[in-house]
């Protein structure tokens, strides 16, 4: 593991992304020697900024971990292209039911969830009460897309670059969101 990865690192740091990508690439090339899912589980658990990690009870290809920042994230342990998917009705319904049940669990705790390609970033209630109004203000502003992206990065929300781009380029204002956050703050 690179020395730059420490307890202050984030899953979105370039050095962490490069490290995990290199691990996946190595494991794909050596499938006959290693089980990618098992090794990647050990790798995630060994990251110094991961305080807890557990396999998804419905899908052991997914690990859910919490960082020193208090952010919970779900991640595929095996690259999606390596997961053989069945396309019959029962298999598809099963995958949808699994995702719905995971989202229900996440929402039961009044968490804020950013869903991006292949992962979820979950913020505990106490961390997003102040962040969401700031994020909403940035996204509603007349700033350019690049200025919005930088302002979002400056919030240190541990969002992926693709999520930041999607937000900055495609955000549709929703006054209900800010009202919900204000209601949570009152409770």
PABAGU-679742 format. One line per field, with one value per residue: x, y, z of N, C-alpha, C in turn. Coordinates in steps of 0.001 Angstrom, whole numbers, plus 500000, padded with zeros to 6 digits. Atoms other than C-alpha are relative to their C-alpha. Layout:
<sites>
n_east: X:...
n_north: Y:...
n_up: Z:...
ca_east: X:...
ca_north: Y:...
ca_up: Z:...
c_east: X:...
c_north: Y:...
c_up: Z:...
</sites>
This chain:
<sites>
n_east: 500856:499189:499847:500872:501330:499995:501328:500637:500311:501397:500157:499958:498665:499388:499076:500823:500619:498955:499637:501068:500024:498846:500327:500980:499338:499123:500823:500618:498963:499563:501222:499743:499286:500652:501424:500073:500911:499397:498841:500455:500592:498871:499402:500877:499939:498671:499770:499929:501114:501222:500156:500777:500393:500763:500527:501440:500613:500718:499096:498637:499101:500035:499553:500431:498996:500102:498677:499725:500825:501370:500741:500167:499938:500132:499145:499847:498667:499602:500384:501316:499900:499669:501134:500939:501375:501072:500998:501372:500848:499757:498688:500081:500847:499198:499023:500752:500458:498826:499667:501077:499856:498838:500378:500913:499170:499278:500924:500574:499188:500018:498726:500005:499309:499665:499824:499265:499745:499287:499782:500847:499355:501049:499622:500847:500810:499286:499013:500576:500913:499403:499448:500992:500368:498859:499950:501136:499688:498993:500593:500976:499309:499759:498613:499789:499934:498690:499986:500842:499251:498971:500665:500446:498787:499567:500814:499386:501076:499553:500742:499143:499965:501153:501172:499879:500322:501435:500719:499745:500513:501381:500821:501303:500304:501127:500187:500389:498783:499559:501020:499815:498809:500355:500864:499141:499212:500868:500238
n_north: 498831:498784:499302:498814:500394:500040:499878:498777:500158:500201:500983:499286:499481:500615:501071:501145:500533:500666:501202:500989:500398:500871:501283:500675:500391:501130:501163:500476:500678:501202:500644:501400:500057:499230:499722:498547:499536:500172:499113:498610:499811:499768:498708:498941:500039:499575:498573:499370:499081:500799:500361:501235:500512:501247:500434:499868:501288:500502:500141:500003:499299:498596:499714:498699:499599:498667:499382:499147:498798:500344:500234:501407:500191:501359:500147:501346:500548:500570:499068:500369:500803:501363:500621:500541:499634:500736:499039:500494:499137:500206:499447:498536:499595:500218:498909:498782:500138:499808:498575:499314:500288:499229:498589:499846:499986:498723:498902:500118:499207:498623:499671:499409:500956:499635:501230:499778:501229:501062:499812:499075:499302:499765:499035:499997:498788:498865:499417:499367:498905:498737:500127:499957:498631:499397:500616:499474:498609:500026:500501:499018:498743:499702:500343:500915:501405:500275:499354:500821:501219:499661:499666:501273:500666:499272:500441:501243:500952:501338:500462:500318:498953:500138:499510:498537:499527:500191:498984:498655:499858:500466:499773:499332:499498:500613:499301:500972:500524:499086:500032:501249:499851:499082:500741:500938:499206:499625:501181
n_up: 500000:500034:498723:499982:499525:498543:499387:500490:501427:500389:501069:501283:500282:501180:499631:499584:501219:500783:499254:500154:501415:500235:499361:500856:501251:499676:499682:501248:500789:499285:499489:499646:498726:498941:500073:499982:498962:498676:499856:499936:498673:499085:500339:499473:498538:499536:500243:498682:499747:499866:498587:499927:501315:499951:501287:500140:499681:501173:501138:499478:500923:499598:498636:499481:499015:499438:499939:498845:500159:499638:501235:500329:501446:500517:501168:500529:499802:501278:501056:500534:501221:499609:499328:500989:499691:500658:500467:499920:499174:498570:499643:500055:498878:498793:499880:499685:498618:499146:499968:499279:498574:499528:499924:498857:498793:499956:499746:498660:499092:500494:500624:501334:500863:501373:500761:501233:500750:499306:498569:499261:498898:499015:498980:498813:499871:499416:500918:501192:499653:500432:501349:501085:500375:500696:501326:500748:500324:501068:501244:500480:500310:501415:500301:501127:499603:499403:498684:499125:499682:499016:498735:499410:499499:498811:498865:499484:499761:500420:501162:501135:501021:500902:499274:499971:501357:500228:499227:500532:501368:500200:498819:500115:498665:499332:498727:498984:499393:498947:498946:499252:499177:498911:499085:499255:499042:498886:499160
ca_east: 500000:501373:502672:500470:497370:496725:493856:493192:492805:489503:488206:488095:491747:493684:496305:493576:491766:495024:495911:492519:492557:496032:494872:491829:493967:496525:493803:492055:495334:495930:492453:493887:495878:493621:489966:489324:486388:488267:491452:489588:487617:490933:492290:489258:489350:493080:492721:493752:490778:488216:486897:484398:483413:480862:479767:476285:474011:472132:475108:478579:480070:479332:481139:479785:482373:482522:485429:487082:485002:481839:480805:479422:480031:478997:481341:481531:484476:484560:484617:481133:482310:483455:480080:478049:474532:471468:468785:465792:462892:463571:467239:466470:463662:466005:468674:466081:464626:468124:468813:465404:466001:469455:468021:465237:467847:469818:466769:465529:468378:467499:470771:471556:472575:474370:474032:476578:477743:478619:478642:476710:478020:475985:476143:474927:472280:474625:477060:474630:472444:474866:476315:473114:471987:475514:475490:472038:473195:476232:474159:471491:474118:474932:478507:479940:479966:483709:483266:480445:482608:485409:483022:481583:485088:485872:483033:485120:482089:484087:481989:483455:484478:481704:479120:480417:480238:476726:475562:477205:475953:472516:471171:467491:466590:464243:462976:461583:465151:466144:462821:463457:466921:465547:462889:465549:467621:464621:464268
ca_north: 500000:503437:505402:508366:506382:507067:507603:511052:509694:509386:506687:509369:510397:509767:507677:505439:505075:504198:501684:499945:499951:498421:495717:494915:494807:492498:490180:490019:488990:486306:484825:481339:482216:484606:485127:488794:489161:487785:489757:493022:492515:492265:495313:497468:496317:497156:500755:502961:505312:502471:502069:499295:497075:494339:492297:492934:490226:489961:490179:489094:490868:494197:495575:498412:500370:503448:505882:508016:510890:509038:508417:505012:503689:500575:499204:496195:493976:492459:494629:494660:493209:490130:489501:487095:488497:486445:488178:485993:487649:486066:487111:490699:491002:489561:492192:494985:493661:493562:497178:498314:496594:498225:501660:501141:500322:503433:505699:504324:506192:509473:509310:511260:509054:509999:507159:507083:504541:501430:502950:504802:507445:507687:510651:510341:512905:515057:515549:516528:518968:521775:520400:520017:523649:524713:522265:523415:527048:526275:524370:527088:529808:531476:530172:528351:524545:524485:526953:524826:521693:523395:524758:521250:519790:522488:521139:517936:515665:512680:512507:510931:513197:511734:512497:516069:516506:515049:517393:520494:519801:518283:519552:520457:522603:521070:523321:520267:519079:522157:522070:518420:519253:522161:519867:517334:520070:521001:517427
ca_up: 500000:499125:502119:501095:502075:505752:508194:506699:503164:501318:499008:496285:496582:493385:495161:496663:493316:491551:494276:494092:490275:490245:492687:490521:487381:488982:490272:486881:485266:487891:488290:488443:491593:493511:494294:493409:495800:498823:498181:497544:500762:502651:500812:501718:505335:505542:504328:507288:506844:506979:510525:509840:506940:506352:503412:502135:503506:500200:497851:499010:495985:497716:500762:502865:504822:507019:506912:509578:508148:509223:505616:504649:501168:499250:496634:494346:495264:491812:488727:487223:483924:485856:487491:485388:485286:484567:482582:483345:485147:488556:488549:487546:490106:492749:492020:492114:495384:496896:495941:497236:500568:500878:500135:502695:505345:504453:504529:507862:509545:507756:505907:502769:499872:496684:494201:491418:488905:490902:494391:497033:499404:502582:504931:508516:509428:511499:508600:505868:507791:506991:503776:501757:502027:501018:498108:497031:497139:494980:492449:492235:491766:488476:488624:485621:485665:486392:489265:490673:490451:492356:494984:495511:495825:498389:500565:501031:500697:499377:496227:493121:490261:488100:490792:491123:487341:487197:489957:488483:484962:485558:488882:488966:491945:494477:497259:499047:499675:501655:503553:504500:505754:507805:509291:510297:511952:514097:515372
c_east: 500907:500009:499081:498590:500076:498592:499264:499613:498504:499959:500088:501354:500604:500897:499238:499367:501017:500419:498951:499908:501142:499763:499016:500669:500904:499174:499299:501001:500438:498815:500240:500686:499241:498503:499834:499125:500648:501172:499549:499299:501109:500635:499168:500091:501334:500278:499956:498862:498666:499905:499149:499587:499241:499510:498488:499370:499275:500901:501439:501032:500096:500484:499517:500986:499769:501411:500160:499209:498545:499111:499955:499890:499780:500812:500024:501433:500573:499562:498746:500088:500316:498841:499054:498567:499033:498939:498589:499251:500305:501320:499956:499171:500767:501012:499307:499525:501142:500325:498942:500152:501191:499653:499056:500781:500694:499073:499365:500756:500037:501331:499768:500829:500219:500289:500677:500249:500811:500236:498962:500873:498893:500534:499071:499315:500799:501010:499356:499058:500527:500487:498963:499532:501142:500092:498887:500266:501021:499349:498965:500663:500187:501452:500072:500086:501338:500122:499156:500735:501037:499386:499504:501201:500469:499170:500547:498955:500356:499145:500980:499961:498798:498719:500010:499642:498514:499187:500150:499351:498499:499051:498711:499596:498741:499860:499592:501227:500450:498992:500129:501191:499697:499107:500812:500793:499173:499789:501201
c_north: 501238:500714:501206:499681:499854:500217:501263:499915:499790:498981:500675:500613:499252:498826:498746:499349:499228:498690:498899:499510:499043:498625:499198:499466:498786:498732:499444:499211:498679:499267:498574:499863:500639:500130:501514:500523:499923:500952:501453:500295:500296:501365:501136:500049:500535:501482:500744:500972:499277:499535:498755:499601:498696:499672:500179:498633:499395:499757:500069:500598:501488:500119:501403:500375:501441:500545:500823:501302:499757:499733:498505:499857:498540:499909:498540:499548:499425:500986:499493:499121:498543:499278:499455:500311:499106:501015:499420:500843:499850:500627:501522:500520:499839:501107:501311:499955:500218:501471:500793:499776:500748:501477:500254:500055:501347:501151:499931:500859:501473:500430:500669:499088:500615:498701:500352:498657:499016:500208:500952:500662:500429:500939:499867:501365:501200:500634:500723:501149:501348:499940:500162:501412:500712:499475:500547:501439:500086:499636:500952:501289:500174:499722:499093:498568:499706:500644:499206:498725:500278:500306:498735:499249:500657:499658:498722:498946:498570:499427:499696:501145:499903:500488:501525:500580:499887:501062:501382:500222:499732:500295:500744:500376:499347:500647:499048:499454:500884:500007:498741:500111:500906:499290:499020:500757:500367:498836:499641
c_up: 500000:501349:500110:500487:501513:500535:499573:498527:499804:498875:498631:499682:498815:500367:500425:498767:499162:500658:499802:498555:499684:500614:499145:498735:500223:500211:498764:499163:500624:500633:500461:501359:501164:499756:500169:501136:501377:500223:500120:501326:501016:499758:500586:501517:500530:499763:501341:500314:500093:501452:500197:498587:500191:498603:500006:500225:498805:498799:500499:499043:500355:501436:500370:501098:500435:500190:501273:499937:500405:498795:499722:498503:499678:498720:499561:500216:498711:498931:499320:498754:500316:500686:498941:500420:499238:499608:499978:501028:501487:500445:500036:501172:501317:500220:500376:501446:500988:500123:500765:501501:500587:500156:501171:501306:500159:500367:501386:501001:499613:499412:498664:499118:498624:499276:498692:499338:500832:501484:500586:501056:500943:501068:501191:500139:500490:499045:498831:500306:499526:498560:498894:499664:499259:498564:499120:499557:498859:498672:499419:499529:498497:499602:498772:500533:500676:501388:501003:500418:501073:501355:500702:500562:501296:501240:500642:500361:499614:498877:498870:499000:499068:500668:500042:498638:499724:500741:499363:498642:499879:501152:499654:501420:500562:501379:501119:500732:501164:501149:500849:500937:501191:501036:500853:501053:501221:500956:500750
</sites>
